[in-house]
Amino acid sequence: MTENYEAELIGSQKMPDGTRIMGYKMEDISDVETFIDDCTKFPGFTADFESL
């Protein structure tokens, strides 16, 4: 899915319970909003936005 966006993977961590947390850097706010919407369409996925 990330190939549809200009995003840079800045972190990936597997948690003890088997879940994975991934962080991406994106410059275009409209891409961020669409990316979050797309992520939440997958069962078990959640998405958060943080401005740096």
C-alpha positions in Angstrom: 0.0 0.0 0.0 2.8 2.4 0.7 3.9 2.4 -2.9 0.9 4.6 -3.6 2.3 7.4 -1.4 5.5 9.4 -1.1 6.5 8.0 2.3 9.7 7.2 4.0 9.7 4.4 6.6 11.4 5.8 9.7 10.7 3.1 12.2 9.4 -0.5 12.5 9.1 -2.4 15.8 7.5 -5.8 16.5 5.9 -5.8 19.9 5.9 -8.8 22.4 2.2 -9.5 21.6 3.1 -9.9 17.8 1.7 -6.6 16.6 3.9 -4.3 14.7 4.2 -0.5 15.0 5.5 1.3 11.9 6.3 5.0 11.4 6.3 6.8 8.1 7.4 10.3 7.2 5.2 12.1 4.7 5.4 15.7 3.5 2.0 16.1 1.9 -0.9 16.5 4.4 -3.5 15.3 1.9 -1.5 12.1 1.4 -1.4 11.6 5.2 -5.2 12.0 5.5 -5.8 9.5 2.6 -3.1 7.1 4.0 -4.8 7.0 7.4 -8.2 6.4 5.7 -6.7 3.5 3.7 -5.0 2.0 6.7 -8.2 1.8 8.7 -9.9 -0.2 5.9 -7.8 -3.3 6.8 -9.1 -5.4 9.7 -6.9 -4.9 12.8 -5.1 -1.8 11.5 -5.1 1.5 13.2 -3.5 4.8 12.2 -2.4 7.9 14.1 -1.1 11.2 12.8 1.7 13.1 14.5 3.2 16.4 13.3 6.9 16.8 13.7 
